[in-house]
Amino acid sequence: SFGFDSHKRSNLFFLDDTTLLTSVGNVLVFINVKTSDQSYFEGLRDGGIGAVAVHPSRKFIALAEIYPQPSIFIFQYPSMALYRILRGGTTRAYSDIAFNAKGDKLASVGADPDYMLTVWNWKSQEITLKSKAFSQDVYKVSFAPENDGILTTSGMGHIKFWQMSATFTGLKLQGYLGKFGASELSDIAAFIQLPDGKVLSSTETGNMLLWDGGMIKCEIATKGKRPCHIGKIEVLLMIDSSEVFTAGEDGYVRVWDFETIDNADVTSETAGPTGAPVSSSGPAQARVFEMEFLEEFLIGKDVMIKNMIRSLDNPSQYLILDQQGHIYKLDTKQRFIASSLSFHSGGVAGLGISPSCHAMVSLGADGAIHLYDYIKKAMLAREKYSSGGSCLANIPETLDGRGCTVAAGFTDGVLRIISYQPPPIDINHATFYLQYAFKPHKGPIAGIAISPDGTYLATYGATDKTVFFFKVDSKPTTAGSHSSDKSPVAFDKKNIKILPIGFLEMEDCVIQIAFSSDNHTGNIEPLDETEESDDDEEDEEDELSGKLALIVTKSGPMFSARVPHPSRVNTQLTYQLDAATLKLNQWHLIVPALKLVPVPKQEEEGQDVNKKPSSPGSSAPLPDKSNETKINSPPSNDKNDGRIGSAVRKARGLCISETSPISQVLYLPGGYFLASVVNKYGEGEIRSLKFGSPDKSRLIVLGKSKFTDMRLSPSGKYLIAGTESGMTCVRQVKIDEMLLHKWELGHETYEHYSKAFNDLALGIKMQRGVTQGGLPTDRIYDGQYWFGHVHDSDRGMISNISMSFDEAFICSAGHDGGIFLFRFNPKVIEERDSPLVDAIDMDGQEQTQDIVDKNVYTIQEYKIKSERDREIAEAEQKKQAMRDYIAELRSEYLKVLANIELNGAPLPALRVDPDLEEDIEAETLDRVANVRKELEWISEKESIGPNKLKRKFLDNIQTSHIRVTALKTTYAVSTFRTLKLPEKADYNIQTLINNERAVSRGLNGENRSLGPTQGAGAEGVGIGHDRTRGVATKKALKEPTDSRSKLEARKALRAERALMWKQLMDAKPDDNYEDRRDVAAIRYAEAHMVIKLRDHKKGLVNFIKEQNEEVRRINGQLRQLGDGKEDYGIWTPEMDQGCYPEERYIVSEADIEALKKEEAANLNKKATDGDFGGFGGGGGAKKEATLAPSTGAENSNQASEPMNGRVSVLKTLVDAFDTRLLHGKSTSTQKLENYVKTFDQSVQALMHERVALEGDVKIVDMKLLLLYREWTHLKEFEKHDNYLAEKLQLKQAEKTDIADKIKECQEKLNAKKAEIEAIISQEKDLQDEFHRTLGDNNKYEEILTKVFRKKIKRVKKKVRTGDEEDEDEEEEEEEEEDEDEDFDDEDDENNEDENIEACPPDLDKHIWDTVLELREKKLDLEEFLVEIQKAIEGFKKENDSLIKKEKIIDLNLRATESEIQDFQTQKQRKLNELDVVVPLRLHQIQYLEDNVLPQDLSQALIFVNSGLHKLKNRIKELQQEKLDIRKNHKELKKMHVSLIKSRKEKQLKLTEFEGRAIDVQMLKFGQTIDLEKLERMGINRNADELREKLQKEDNKRMKELETCDRDIKHLKDTLTDVTRQNTMLLENLVNQTDAHHTLEEALNLSQSTVNAEYSGLQKKDIQERDKLITLVQMQATEIDILKREIEMLIRKPVRQPATVPRNASKVAYGRASGVKGYAPVAEAGEVVDMMAVGGAVAAGSAEAFGPHDVAGEVVEVGDE
């Protein structure tokens, strides 16, 4: 083995000083660390090895496998004899196992899906304890070194501590998870258990965690809180209780002081070991303890340490496993580090064996390529590339005569042609030499195909669905000559050129390509004498026409293509090829439609797993290697381990169809090819096919899974293949087995194939040279087949399988990292001398530049880019030439103008073309028109985007977000943004309503049809009934303990719920009913809705502006009168921008100008503070205001001169007018303040109402979320629910069928019994007639009686026709033989009566004839009676078998019903786990700590007060029940003693009576007689009559039971229909809710991006004063009315009945206490005791905890 599993933890063990144990795939590998020799031990079954553990004494090895129902095998070491087998620990695979320190116990941990932790007493092969470890991957399990009763497991995101505790019910395995607390949650790959019980574990972050009692005591880091390692810590070792070794992904091994770690602790003022304080900023931060390591060792820069073990002979030496593919030796004393072993990291992508020497090359997923000498079992060289490897293929000898060149594909899409030195290598030269490097694909290369003659090469990508073809051209002298005078020529890129042809895009990813070797021109079928071969000219023409190939896609279809010659492909612009160029055609099988034959169950179920398979393709038995110590085969009880016997496969018939996918293809000459077809059962079939005959094939090999690689040996005698499940196969083939020219049976079936194989095996025996020292003999079948299972069945898919050139070795490589080499024919190992192969000086050749950058262009991208660059360069050249020409013309034009100015010539005289200006004008107009069209197009284009946004986010809004703010306060109120319902919403809503009505009507009708028992059971728990009866009923429901009583209790509970639902539906009002409270609420909303407030505010703002104008007028008059004492400021409110969202689309010219100015201002970065933005109203108003006083003053001065005598009179008049103006001004101001105050109060009241409504909306959203979660759970369970329903229906149908058969059989029995009675009556009549014939005192009475009773031999006469004659004759012969035996027994008794057949002489002949006739009739009746009795026996047997089947069916039916009940319980449990949000008042929360409400309420429980009292009362009831039970127990004990005494007395009397009966029988008969048997032999008419009555009674009861069953089935169907309708309603509701949430989120998102600008208000004319006063009075009156309505509504809040979902459960589960009970709505007078908002609430809905009336008070949700 050259492979290693470097990703598996705990995969290195020292067995002694020199032996190292590891596992690869399905093989245990024993490595001698000193000599590097290896020995192997294959797994016992064809699965894999999950985990390995070594006993502390190192005398035993435990192997845990990967297999369906896996086992743990214990082997003795070093004999490897099987010692113990442990079964039943897990279901699929084991992830880790470990012995305890004493070695008497074993712990195992299972992998997905059960993750089961099992503790074994492995010597007695018994399970001690068992429990589920966790719900995710578990990496490690370990016993505590000091205490076997303590275990620890760790894995993905957890660590768990286990303890074996003795309880009163026995030993239990109790586990508790470690709580990370403030530390970051992490995967824990390693841990160690300290002597004092603490646990030290690793983390992903690089720190260590110290656990104590399930909690983190502290987190350990280095100084400055730097992590102990950079990256994950994978190794933790405690050495001699003094040091702790850690190693991780950073490549460091660090040593820590054990005492410091053990005593590490952190407090608020804790200091580190050196005295440095460690700060902690708060409780949320992790408790970090800082310390320094003692020493460290750097293993390597790119090293990722996965495992580390200590040497047994030298305590200072360690072996370190590097995940990157190395094993290192570390000596801590000498500080010495050396690499001892190298291998691939991860899977092996490809494998290539040299066709000319014993060299082998492997390519790993890690990007490394290795060279091996498999004869010497040594790795010679290693080269690593920049990306991971994906595939590998050998270059044919036609191109490389040395056979030392490979083509390698990588994950970055790069194809590399690499040559290497054949062994022995020369260290002075490079081992690997890169010949070519291409990048044909963007993604990983899935595979490489090379034509057999080496002229064509193809690569296909794993993800890009492309196939790239290359043409390989070589000079004639380098074509790989094999002449005797010339050695093979090596691959040289000077002589061999690889030219790209092109790539083809497929509809699906390609998984394989196979080239034809002869383009179907060859012939491997026998030729007639007249046939001749083709000429060389046809070969040349075939070469130019291309190469035929088969392309296999991932989905299964296969295509034929002809890859063209490069000369016939145009690749100047692109390398892309079309399907027509390649003549791409799909090839598929033609399979006739066959009926599937049912598989016999006995063969399938009773297959013995230890039986050697009788035909190829069956699973191999347990190994028995000739060169190892033999072990006893483990006894296997696995009947369902996936093995399929030969009989099952034969019964299947043809298992392929026309659509069967093809996974692999191998081309043969003459149009033949081998194809791996996946049949209907997922098995792989390798079939021989011919390109022109898709309707027939022959089966070559059959495997359990599809084949992933197959090829022929160099000689063509063997077919080797590998499968997806890791199986390898070798089959000896002959050309006749693959030819189809004489095959006329279509597609060969396994039955015909197996028969031909067995016939061949009789004549061909196994070649002894193959098995002696070679392949294991137990895997070879009749010398023709060999199956190997050395790879992991889960992840060990075979990537390559190859055979050496001398056919002495077979090598396989898999994705599990294993590379296994088998010696196939040890007698034939061909050694080729080194002179046969010319060495090539690789160092002297020109080095090929490798492709390292992953972003390098592919071949196609480079072609397109180069063409594009050429076009750009040509365009730039043309542009530059035109620029130079224009510049030259411009300079000439300037020179001409200069000359004109100097000469003074007039310009018109220089006009060459008078019409030039008109042409230019026309051209200008055309260009202007084009520009306008372009602008129109741009405008239309720019408007499309906003229109799309509008249609997407705004057109579907029903109610926009309208926001109204108060005028002088900060209050604001807004509407809820709602969406328009979809077009189908009305239809869906109406459908929901109709379905709900139909369901309610159906339930009401069903409730009316309930029987008296159900009605009585439901009466006591109805809503509004007597509480005492309800409590009594609930108590009665809790009493039963057996299953039947529980079933009755469930039925009563269902009846109770049905009655409650009926009463609820009866109380439902009519659809047209309108509640007065709802009507009042609607009126209130209409009067106070936001839109009306907005309109009211708009009118108020306009009114304020009008009043302001009036105030300005009064102020102007006051200023004209010269009154400057009072100067009132004018307050002018404005409407909010969010009041009119519908005006967002209105844009005025002023808005456009403002936007332009704003953009210009932003560009120039100049602010225009105080400017009016182009509007002149403000400046004009101010100027007018300033000019008004001066005008009044001038007029007064001019008038003062003639009016000096009347100054006092005018002054009086002015004062009066001033007073009147001031009064009007104050009145207007007061009115405005009142209006504003009233409006602000309305806004405030509506805002409070909106807050309450928003809370209700949030509660509804949470309820919808709960319903959605319930719906998702129900959808998850729907499939299994339907499956169980179908299963139940099937079982019920079987029950009905078997009942009908039993009934029919019973009727037949009754008919036969009636016939028996008729025969008995006829016999009695014959007896009477016989006595009448004899008469009285007949002297021959004795003789005639003997004649009458004598049995004679008679020939049975029956009328037979057709085919029944032969069968009846055989039956008659058998019956005659039986009768002869009976008569022989009676010969001795009848010897003396031989002569009684003669009639006495003096007897009347008529009497004699009558007696003989009566005897004949008597014998006929007896024979008929015997036949009837035989028929009765047959009917009884049939009846007994039917009754047994009925019992089995009843058992299955009950099991199915129990399964359904368990599933319903599980479904209800899942629904009960859903969290429900319930609003509570503060006085309802009684969960206090030190009279303070705690911050964490997760441990609290919501409960009703009545339920709490019931639980307290239940405690007393349980105590009383205990006393009653104890009292009953004492009485039963006394009764038991008395019954025992009575039984002893009865037994004594029975013994005495039996003795008497025996004495009587001995005296009377001389022997004991079986009275029961005697009674059965005789005919007891009384018993028959009783049986008949019993049968009639049974039939009557059976009919009643059938009637009851039909009623139950009908009720169940009704319940299923109702449940299905409820599910449909929930689905529709969830769909509507999802659409609502989606649209609401989209609108909320668009709200922040789409804003509208207020366009301003239009002013109205000033109205008359009287009209304004009237309007104000009307509004004041309306406001007073609204205030009164508000006060009335506040005193009496609106209540709406809560709608309870039909399928909502009323049971609440508590997480903390585990208490389960009802949570009904509290009635008036009860005190609701709500403990807190718990994590688990009543499952299904939150309506049970909605607003309730408690003690006459109103409970408002969320009100404190």
Salt bridges, closest charged atoms under 4 A:
ASP5 OD2 - ARG795 NH2 2.34
GLU42 OE2 - ARG779 NH1 3.14
ASP46 OD1 - ARG643 NH2 3.88
ASP46 OD2 - LYS704 NZ 2.46
GLU65 OE2 - ARG45 NH2 2.29
ASP104 OD2 - LYS105 NZ 3.83
ASP196 OD2 - LYS198 NZ 2.22
GLU234 OE1 - ARG9 NE 3.17
GLU234 OE2 - LYS306 NZ 3.55
ASP240 OD2 - ARG310 NH2 3.45
ASP250 OD2 - HIS229 ND1 3.17
ASP250 OD2 - ARG254 NH1 3.53
ASP262 OD1 - LYS198 NZ 2.97
ASP265 OD1 - ARG287 NH2 3.26
GLU295 OE1 - ARG335 NH1 3.09
GLU296 OE1 - ARG254 NE 2.84
ASP366 OD1 - HIS344 ND1 3.52
ASP400 OD1 - ARG402 NE 3.75
ASP426 OD2 - HIS429 NE2 3.43
ASP453 OD2 - LYS547 NZ 3.10
ASP464 OD2 - HIS441 ND1 3.06
ASP473 OD1 - LYS471 NZ 2.88
GLU525 OE2 - LYS690 NZ 3.09
GLU541 OE2 - ARG568 NH2 3.87
ASP542 OD1 - ARG562 NH1 3.91
GLU543 OE2 - LYS471 NZ 3.90
ASP624 OD2 - LYS630 NZ 3.39
ASP638 OD2 - ARG45 NH1 2.59
ASP641 OD2 - ARG643 NE 2.69
GLU683 OE2 - ARG649 NH2 3.43
GLU683 OE1 - ARG652 NH1 3.31
GLU685 OE1 - ARG687 NE 2.90
ASP709 OD2 - ARG711 NH2 3.07
GLU737 OE1 - ARG731 NH1 2.44
GLU748 OE1 - ARG698 NE 3.89
GLU748 OE2 - HIS752 ND1 3.23
ASP759 OD2 - LYS755 NZ 3.35
ASP792 OD2 - ARG795 NE 3.95
ASP794 OD1 - ARG92 NH2 2.67
ASP806 OD2 - HIS358 NE2 2.95
ASP816 OD1 - HIS791 ND1 3.28
GLU830 OE2 - ARG832 NE 3.46
GLU831 OE1 - HIS358 ND1 3.98
ASP841 OD1 - HIS429 ND1 3.62
ASP843 OD2 - HIS429 ND1 3.18
ASP850 OD1 - ARG416 NE 2.82
GLU861 OE2 - LYS442 NZ 3.36
GLU867 OE2 - ARG870 NH2 2.06
ASP869 OD2 - LYS865 NZ 2.94
GLU874 OE2 - ARG870 NH1 2.82
GLU917 OE2 - ARG911 NH2 3.68
ASP955 OD1 - LYS950 NZ 2.83
GLU1019 OE1 - ARG1029 NH2 3.41
ASP1066 OD2 - LYS1062 NZ 3.10
ASP1071 OD2 - ARG997 NH2 1.85
ASP1075 OD2 - ARG1077 NH2 3.00
ASP1095 OD1 - ARG1094 NE 3.66
GLU1109 OE2 - ARG1112 NH1 3.02
GLU1110 OE2 - ARG1113 NH2 2.06
GLU1134 OE1 - LYS1105 NZ 3.96
ASP1136 OD2 - LYS1097 NZ 3.22
GLU1142 OE2 - ARG1094 NH1 3.59
GLU1254 OE1 - ARG1250 NH1 3.20
GLU1276 OE1 - HIS1273 ND1 3.96
GLU1278 OE1 - LYS1275 NZ 3.22
ASP1281 OD2 - LYS1467 NZ 3.01
ASP1297 OD2 - LYS1301 NZ 3.96
GLU1304 OE2 - LYS1308 NZ 3.76
GLU1315 OE1 - LYS1312 NZ 3.77
GLU1342 OE2 - LYS1346 NZ 3.83
ASP1368 OD2 - ARG1360 NE 2.70
GLU1372 OE2 - ARG1360 NH2 1.97
GLU1375 OE1 - LYS1356 NZ 2.39
ASP1380 OD1 - LYS1353 NZ 3.23
ASP1393 OD1 - LYS1346 NZ 3.92
GLU1397 OE2 - LYS1350 NZ 3.54
GLU1397 OE2 - ARG1415 NH1 3.07
ASP1402 OD2 - LYS1339 NZ 2.79
GLU1413 OE2 - LYS1417 NZ 3.98
GLU1416 OE1 - ARG1354 NH1 2.64
ASP1420 OD1 - ARG1354 NH2 2.48
GLU1422 OE2 - LYS1418 NZ 2.54
GLU1423 OE1 - ARG1354 NH2 2.91
GLU1427 OE2 - LYS1358 NZ 3.70
GLU1446 OE2 - LYS1295 NZ 3.15
ASP1450 OD1 - LYS1295 NZ 2.72
GLU1457 OE2 - LYS1612 NZ 3.88
GLU1459 OE1 - LYS1287 NZ 3.15
ASP1475 OD1 - ARG1711 NH2 2.96
GLU1517 OE1 - ARG1514 NH1 3.18
GLU1521 OE2 - ARG1514 NH1 2.98
GLU1552 OE2 - ARG1556 NH2 2.70
ASP1584 OD1 - ARG1587 NH1 2.71
GLU1588 OE2 - LYS1592 NZ 3.69
GLU1593 OE2 - ARG1597 NH2 2.95
GLU1600 OE1 - ARG1597 NH1 3.06
ASP1617 OD1 - ARG1620 NH1 3.22
GLU1627 OE2 - LYS1275 NZ 3.50
GLU1640 OE1 - HIS1636 NE2 3.41
GLU1678 OE2 - LYS1092 NZ 3.92
GLU1723 OE1 - ARG1027 NH2 2.85
GLU1726 OE2 - ARG1027 NH1 3.81
GLU1743 OE2 - LYS1263 NZ 3.99
ASP1749 OD2 - ARG1695 NH2 3.27
